[in-house]
Amino acid sequence: MVDGNTDAKPPRLLRRAVMPLLVGAGCAVVGAQWVQSRQQARLVRRDDALLDGEPHDLTLSWPNAAASTLYNVGLRQDFFSQYRLNVILRTGAQTGRDAIADLQAGRCMAAVAPVLTWLQAYQANADLPARLVMGLQAGTFRLLTRRRLRLAKIEDLAGRRIAVLNADMADRLFFSVILRRKGLNPDTAPNWIIMPPDQIDDALMAGSVDAVAVHDPLAWQLLGNRALDLVELVNSVSGLYARRTNLALGVATDRLQQTPSAAVALVLALYNAAHWLPTHMAEAATLLDGRVEGMRQDEILQMMRHEVLGISPVGNDLKTQLARYIDELKLLAIFPDSLDSAGYARRISADVLHHGQGTGP
């Protein structure tokens, strides 16, 4: 899957105008076209009407963006600059909750957080001033267990001690859904133990925890540590969830209305960056060299080869995935069973690339 041509540049932007498409409540106009190929899907811009030709400064809150493959591709492969975006990264956000708090407080125009975290935020605040405009990447959740315990199925986690970084992080929520689907109460069946990442190795070695639920790159580093002798019991990189987005980009509703061109430019830049990535993994790994603590470039590339890349749903695809997540959070009683999942997904999202799709009520 690795493209040997490491000098390849992002696709040039085509400028032939076609029938424009209306975008949302801002009544601005954009044209876009999906171009399918056997290797990948690529969104090619064919009209600059909404993209006003002006440069835009855009403050973005993205936890640990410095180690994010997609952010580094967007920045260092010039996808942002092609759309005349000056993306200013807000520092300090450690979790998706922090990023959403930045957006709520007006400290940024856009924020990146796990979909599950966004949905919890919307459930807690029906007036959250943001709309989800695209998915950014598939999840890399991994539940790792000590090999000597010989746990063979998710039901074997009953009564076991599982380390997590935070009680409210998407890692725990994701595996809680899996446990519920298997008929277990995720709050009482396992014993969730919160601990910082630098203590997990010692806890596993000492046998004070039986398993760990985290995501890459930490999950991949733990799995590759032979001294820990871990096995992967279940993950989100294969099966039902492999093509499901994990992270989502949310944009402040007032900015969607006032400067829709900046939001569209950001979506297009990240979309094209995401679809550049699967066929340029070796080059992408060089962009992360020295940016992921404890991992060499060859280890980063090996990790990427065991992840699902290029997942970036927009429009109806995003709404469909949001509705599925909402249905799953009903299993955890986060949303009521009576909720119209599809309608709720439409309300909290915005399709900035297609006709008749707005920023919601």
Secondary structure, 3 states (H helix, E strand, C coil): CCCCCCCCCCCCCCCCCCCCEEECCCCEEEEEEEEECCCCEEEEEEECCCCCCCCEEEEEECCCHHHCHHHHHHHHCCHHHHCCEEEEEECCCCCHHHHHHHHHCCCCCEEEEEHHHHHHHHHHCCCCCEEEEEEEEECCEEEEEEHHHCCCCHHHHCCCEEEECCCCCHHHHHHHHHHHHCCCCCCCCCEEEECCHHHHHHHHHHCCCCEEEEECCHHHHHHHCCCCCEEEEEECCCHHHCCCEEEEEEEEHHHHHHCHHHHHHHHHHHHHHHHHHHHCHHHHHHHCCCCCCCCCHHHHHHHHCCCCCCCCCCHHHHHHHHHHHHHHHHCCCCCCCCCCHHHHHHHHECCCCCCCCCCCC
